Amino acid sequence: MSDSLIAALVYADGVYPDRAIARAIEPLRDRGIALAGAIQIETADLPGRHPCDMLLEDLASGDVVAIADERGKEARGCRLDIGILTEMAEAVANSLQADAPRLLVVNKFGKIEADGGGLREAIAEAVALGIPVLVGVPARNLDRWRAFAGPLAVELPAEPSAIARWLEARGLPGSLVPRSAVTTSTTRRA
């Protein structure tokens, strides 16, 4: 496995690595290791939630924010709240300096990042500070991800065991997840 400071979890469009990321970083969180970044929280099991209800947890502060515009129960399609995403990106960037994190987690290198915004600057800053970065990259943004990260990143499958091995190689203690657990490592969304 490469000694790259960035691990890109490449996944098929519509299949998100939320569970795989959460599972892989759980041992770090349990040990109280400082983390920066954001991870999406699944809302499918929460009563009364709309498919566009998207929640992000700031890993440094533990704050959870809704990132989609509230458009009503009958709304078709989701629309992200750019203001909230900008605030989250600023909070993440601040935590890189203030909290001495050992890992930056970016839930998704989405359209906003591909277009030059969102958490893109936080990724660059983390690399400059020598902080490993774990980022989900959907297949549709892979070319723009590669243009941004170049040879600084290794591409991994969005599987807990692959993530755990990469984290361990960076001195981030975790417990390797058995291969049998990999089949439940991703979430499919419409």
C-alpha positions in Angstrom: 0.0 0.0 0.0 1.3 3.5 -0.9 2.6 5.8 1.7 0.3 8.6 0.4 -1.0 11.1 2.8 -4.4 11.0 1.2 -6.7 8.0 0.7 -9.5 8.5 -1.8 -12.4 6.1 -1.3 -13.7 5.7 -4.8 -17.3 4.6 -5.0 -20.0 4.1 -7.6 -22.5 6.9 -8.1 -25.5 6.5 -5.7 -23.5 4.2 -3.3 -22.1 6.2 -0.4 -19.3 5.0 1.9 -20.8 6.5 5.1 -21.0 3.3 7.0 -17.5 2.2 5.9 -16.0 5.5 7.0 -17.9 5.6 10.3 -16.9 2.0 11.1 -13.2 2.6 10.2 -12.9 5.7 12.3 -14.9 4.4 15.3 -11.8 2.9 17.0 -10.1 6.3 16.7 -13.1 8.1 18.2 -13.3 5.5 21.0 -9.7 6.2 21.9 -10.3 10.0 21.9 -7.9 10.6 19.0 -8.5 14.2 17.6 -10.2 14.2 14.3 -11.2 17.0 11.9 -13.7 17.0 9.1 -17.2 15.9 8.6 -19.1 12.7 8.1 -22.7 12.3 6.9 -25.1 10.7 9.4 -27.7 8.3 8.1 -31.2 9.5 8.5 -33.1 6.7 6.8 -33.9 5.0 10.1 -35.1 8.2 11.8 -38.9 8.5 11.9 -40.4 11.3 9.8 -37.3 12.0 7.8 -37.4 13.0 4.1 -34.8 11.5 1.7 -33.3 15.0 1.3 -32.7 15.3 5.0 -28.9 15.3 5.1 -27.0 15.7 8.3 -23.3 16.2 8.7 -21.4 15.8 11.9 -18.4 18.0 12.5 -15.9 15.5 13.9 -13.9 18.1 15.9 -16.9 19.6 17.8 -19.5 16.9 17.5 -22.0 19.4 16.2 -24.6 18.0 13.7 -26.1 20.3 11.1 -28.7 19.8 8.4 -27.1 20.7 5.0 -30.1 20.6 2.6 -32.6 23.3 2.1 -36.0 22.5 3.7 -38.2 22.2 0.7 -41.2 20.3 2.1 -42.3 16.6 2.0 -43.4 16.7 -1.6 -40.1 18.2 -2.9 -38.4 16.3 -5.7 -34.6 16.5 -5.7 -32.4 17.8 -3.0 -30.7 21.2 -2.8 -27.7 21.8 -0.6 -27.6 24.9 1.6 -24.3 26.6 0.4 -24.2 28.9 3.4 -24.2 26.1 5.9 -21.7 24.2 3.9 -19.4 27.2 3.8 -19.7 27.6 7.6 -18.9 23.9 8.0 -15.8 24.2 5.7 -14.6 27.2 7.8 -15.1 25.3 11.1 -13.2 22.3 9.7 -10.4 24.6 8.5 -10.2 26.2 11.9 -10.1 22.8 13.7 -7.0 21.9 11.6 -5.1 24.7 13.3 -6.7 24.7 16.7 -7.3 21.1 17.6 -4.1 19.3 16.4 -6.1 16.5 14.7 -4.5 13.3 13.6 -6.8 12.7 10.6 -9.0 14.8 8.3 -12.2 13.0 7.1 -14.1 14.4 4.1 -17.3 12.6 3.6 -17.5 13.5 -0.1 -15.5 15.2 -2.8 -18.7 16.4 -4.3 -19.7 18.9 -6.9 -18.9 21.9 -4.7 -15.3 20.5 -4.0 -14.9 19.6 -7.7 -15.8 23.2 -8.6 -13.1 24.5 -6.2 -15.1 25.1 -3.0 -16.4 23.3 0.1 -13.7 21.3 1.9 -11.2 21.5 -0.9 -9.0 24.0 0.8 -9.1 22.0 4.1 -7.7 19.0 2.2 -4.9 21.1 0.8 -4.2 22.6 4.3 -4.2 19.2 6.0 -1.6 17.9 3.5 0.5 21.0 4.1 0.4 20.3 7.8 1.2 16.6 7.4 -2.3 15.4 8.5 -3.5 12.3 6.7 -6.8 12.8 4.8 -9.5 10.2 4.2 -12.0 11.4 1.5 -14.9 9.8 -0.3 -14.8 10.3 -4.1 -17.8 9.5 -6.2 -17.0 8.0 -9.7 -18.6 11.0 -11.4 -16.0 13.3 -9.8 -13.0 11.0 -10.1 -11.3 12.8 -13.0 -11.5 16.2 -11.3 -10.3 14.6 -8.0 -7.3 13.2 -9.8 -6.6 16.6 -11.4 -6.7 18.1 -7.9 -4.9 15.5 -5.8 -2.5 14.2 -8.5 0.1 11.7 -7.1 -0.5 12.7 -3.5 -3.4 10.3 -3.2 -3.9 6.6 -3.2 -7.3 5.2 -4.4 -8.9 2.6 -2.1 -12.2 0.6 -2.3 -14.7 2.0 0.2 -14.3 -1.1 2.5 -13.7 -0.9 6.2 -10.8 -3.3 6.1 -9.0 -1.3 3.4 -9.5 1.9 5.3 -8.3 0.3 8.6 -5.1 -0.9 6.9 -4.4 2.5 5.5 -5.0 4.2 8.9 -2.8 1.6 10.6 0.0 2.4 8.1 -0.2 6.0 9.2 0.1 5.2 12.9 -3.6 5.6 13.6 -4.5 2.7 15.8 -7.6 0.8 14.9 -8.9 -2.7 14.7 -9.1 -4.3 11.4 -12.6 -5.2 10.3 -13.1 -8.8 9.2 -13.7 -9.2 5.4 -17.1 -10.7 6.1 -18.3 -7.2 7.4 -17.4 -5.6 4.1 -20.7 -6.5 2.4 -22.6 -4.0 4.7 -20.1 -1.2 4.3 -21.9 1.1 1.9 -25.3 2.7 1.7 -27.3 2.9 -1.4 -29.4 6.1 -1.9 -31.7 7.1 -4.7 
